[in-house]
Amino acid sequence: MVDLADISEPRQRTTALSSDRNYGRETAVHRLLNQRKSAFTNLQPCRVLCVTWNVNGQIPTEDMATILAVDDRSPDVICVGYQELDLSPDTLIRADSSRESMWLEKMEEGLPKGISYKLLKHVRLVGIMLAVYVRETLQDAVSDVHVGTVSTGIMGMLGNKGGVSIKFNIDMTTISIINSHLAAHPEMVDRRNQDYRDIYTRMRFNNDEGNSLKSSDIIIWMGDLNYRLTSEEIPGEELRAMAERWEIPALLRHDQLKEQKSKHAVFEGFVEEQISFMPTYKYDPGTDKFDSSDKCRTPAWCDRILWQSNAMVKCEDYRSHPIHKLSDHKPVSAVLMIQTRVVDPTRKQVVLDEILKDLDRQANDSLPQIPGVSFTPVISPRPNSTPGFWSGLRCYAAAPSRATPTPEVEEVVAMHPHPKCSTCGETWSSYSDQCSACSKCDQSSSPEHVIPAPSRLPRNHATLSERLIQLRYKDEISVGFERVEATLNKTELHFDGVKYMEAQEQPVTLHNTGSDPFDFEFIPKLGDRSCCAPWLEIEPKAGVVEPGKIVIINMRVWIDNDSLQTIDRDRKLDEILVLHLVNGKDYFISVSGYLVPTAFGRPIMELVRLPDPVRKQSILVEIEQGTEEEKVDVTQPAILNIPKELWRIVDYLFQNALQEEDLFLYGGSNMDMGAVRDAIDTNAPIRVSSVHSVAESLICFLDSLPEPVIPYENFPQCLEHCNHFTNSRAILRTIDFSHRNVFKYVCAFLRELLANSAVNKADPKKLSQIFGKVLLKPRLPEMGAKSTLKKRSLFVLQFLQNDYDE
């Protein structure tokens, strides 16, 4: 039985009820309008030209008109995406780029003549830029323009890979344009797939958590997707020969993107027009000849345009532009004819009136009919008490003053004692008080009761009628009740063997078993700001469930650097989620698990005092026992000069990667990086398919340290003396011996890498920019703005250009 003393005060309750009722009705109206939009909209054709080009860091010298004017019919919208716009060393830390204005000017010079176009918006992430132009006559129909960016470079820090997007409405049609540059190298298929998923799931517009790609009617995705031509049976030389013979259908059978799409691993639901043009990569710049360098790379269709749509889209043209020889890529364009929905205001008002009347009728029809009793639906407030508090049916009885209760009512009140005054919330001591005046506020008032709900509420409310017939007064009684009927397939989830930076997912199914749609959302517990722990992601966090339908809610456990620091030493994961159903009950979902021990995220001061690997036992035993991490006395002398885990990663790179091009510029595969972490945590051999995975693991290890290599307290001094090598050396002498050794060791390896720059093309400025972000970090995130990145880079650069020893 629910204790009435736990119920919120009526005045507070009235405010909450009004807010929830408005929320539910507004969302219902919006949803129903969207479902019936074909009844009050007309289809209007809109021609969209999309262009993608990896310009390889070149200055624009070629006429863009040959790309932007593909035929005699000028487009309504022009979207142009560039990759590798600027490859200069400073581009990773500079907010501006001269190449950006150069390419925008060249683009505007090439816009179709005789038509006035306006730049709607442009957005850039390092070398990835997207610009959208619309016809001036279309401007009034365009609204809600937003931009978003997602970086997928090493550890998500570098913007040399990732995606940018512009989202806007044309009348009632929401369009999102994405320009992306995914991971390079033929063997990096898994990383490319992950880059796509990261961009799709992490893209948020104007930093609004609720404004994502999923709310788009049409998504157009273009860019250098970097999927290659590979075959286990056919060598690269033969694939190259097939390309030169224009054997396009045969080559496409070995296209990685088509293969991954067929496996539903990437771009699910996206469509691409049939390819009839030559591979767009890789050419000798200034020619139409495929790569003739020593690497002799296999040609590929790296540059692609795809779309996903709930509306009508037809591709009228899909081609490359081989006459452009500026870059090692050829530009690609697509002309899409889309159908946008234009609102007819008069017809929309008619539909809106019908929806409102229908909602009112449904509300009235759902009320039980009892002689002498009127029923008013009430939406319960969110929980502010103990779990399970709102599990029953909420009812209140309102009677005029001096009403005389029947014996039946007295019997029910005796079953549910201690009601509260509906005016001031004071608990009454006896029923007679309720029928006269409240002893506190001296106002005529009415009682409020809670009656537990039956296990299942029939549609005709017969069971409810039997319970409430006892509440008849000689005058009128008003009863509030809940109408949502739903089931949840599970309320307990357990995640075994959770590993750092390796996601685990479990679905929960919410089923609407009633006759009315309802809204749901996960809400914070009392005193919390977020609805879930930092290590837990919920998708979706809110939504609508139609009658008879189900919604699959995905629970994803993801331990990154930030969430790792919130987990106790016993490594237990424990969280209670509150799933709130508007007009219904609240479900409490328990999420638990264990984190497998790892050296990532542990302080340098502890690691140099641990001679053995952090995982001495088998994973299964650790999970069953849930043992705490080994506690380390940091006051004892260090056993190691540097963490053995760091030595193993750097030693592998020293032995295998000094000749590798673009080390630390491209990310590795998630599978390989997981193998690296397992190897160093268990002292097993490192076995990976790409050294880039080990390189990113080094960045990840340094970034995961709870206290950076250069301690927080020394951060301001390092910035102050970033241009003075002698002073910088003096600062290093003041920091802890173990931290100083790690800094010296990493810089010594980077100097060795630079000594081989004639082969590996390593650049000291780029390396200093990358490592400046992880070796020096501010205590407060807001201090890590771009204004400090240059100084952090300069500090590290001094130790890459000068030998440092003591």
Sequence and secondary structure as in RCSB ss.txt:
>XXXX:A:sequence
MVDLADISEPRQRTTALSSDRNYGRETAVHRLLNQRKSAFTNLQPCRVLCVTWNVNGQIPTEDMATILAVDDRSP
DVICVGYQELDLSPDTLIRADSSRESMWLEKMEEGLPKGISYKLLKHVRLVGIMLAVYVRETLQDAVSDVHVGTV
STGIMGMLGNKGGVSIKFNIDMTTISIINSHLAAHPEMVDRRNQDYRDIYTRMRFNNDEGNSLKSSDIIIWMGDL
NYRLTSEEIPGEELRAMAERWEIPALLRHDQLKEQKSKHAVFEGFVEEQISFMPTYKYDPGTDKFDSSDKCRTPA
WCDRILWQSNAMVKCEDYRSHPIHKLSDHKPVSAVLMIQTRVVDPTRKQVVLDEILKDLDRQANDSLPQIPGVSF
TPVISPRPNSTPGFWSGLRCYAAAPSRATPTPEVEEVVAMHPHPKCSTCGETWSSYSDQCSACSKCDQSSSPEHV
IPAPSRLPRNHATLSERLIQLRYKDEISVGFERVEATLNKTELHFDGVKYMEAQEQPVTLHNTGSDPFDFEFIPK
LGDRSCCAPWLEIEPKAGVVEPGKIVIINMRVWIDNDSLQTIDRDRKLDEILVLHLVNGKDYFISVSGYLVPTAF
GRPIMELVRLPDPVRKQSILVEIEQGTEEEKVDVTQPAILNIPKELWRIVDYLFQNALQEEDLFLYGGSNMDMGA
VRDAIDTNAPIRVSSVHSVAESLICFLDSLPEPVIPYENFPQCLEHCNHFTNSRAILRTIDFSHRNVFKYVCAFL
RELLANSAVNKADPKKLSQIFGKVLLKPRLPEMGAKSTLKKRSLFVLQFLQNDYDE
>XXXX:A:secstr
   GGGS  HHHHHHHHHHHHHHHHHHHHHHHHHHTGGGTEEEEEEEEEEEEEE TT    S THHHH  SSS  
SEEEEEEESS   GGGGT S  HHHHHHHHHHHHTS TTS EEEEEEEEETTEEEEEEEEGGGGGGEEEEEEEEE
E SGGGT TTSEEEEEEEEETTEEEEEEEEE   STT HHHHHHHHHHHHHH EETTEEEEEGGG SEEEEEEE 
   B  SSS HHHHHHHHHTT HHHHHTTBHHHHHHHTTSSSTT B     S   B B TTSS B  STT    B
  EEEEEEESS EEEEEEEE TT  SSSS  EEEEEEEEEEEE HHHHHHHHHHHHHHHHHHHHHTS  BTTEEE
         SSTTTT S B      TT  B HHHHHHHHHS   B TTT  B SSHHHHTS  TTT        B
    SS  TT HHHHHHHGGG BSS EEE      EEES SEEEEEEEBTTB EEEEEEEEE SSS EEEEEE  
TT SSSS TTEEEE SEEEE TT EEEEEEEE   HHHHTTS TT EEEEEEEEEETTS EEEEEEEEEE   ST
T  HHHHTT  S S  S HHHHHHHT       TTS  S SS HHHHHHHHHHHHH TT TTTTTS   HHHHHH
HHHHHHHT     S HHHHHHHHHHHHHH SS SB GGGHHHHHHTTT HHHHHHHHHTS HHHHHHHHHHHHHH
HHHHHTHHHH   HHHHHHHHHHHHB  SSGGGGSHHHHHHHHHHHHHHHHS    
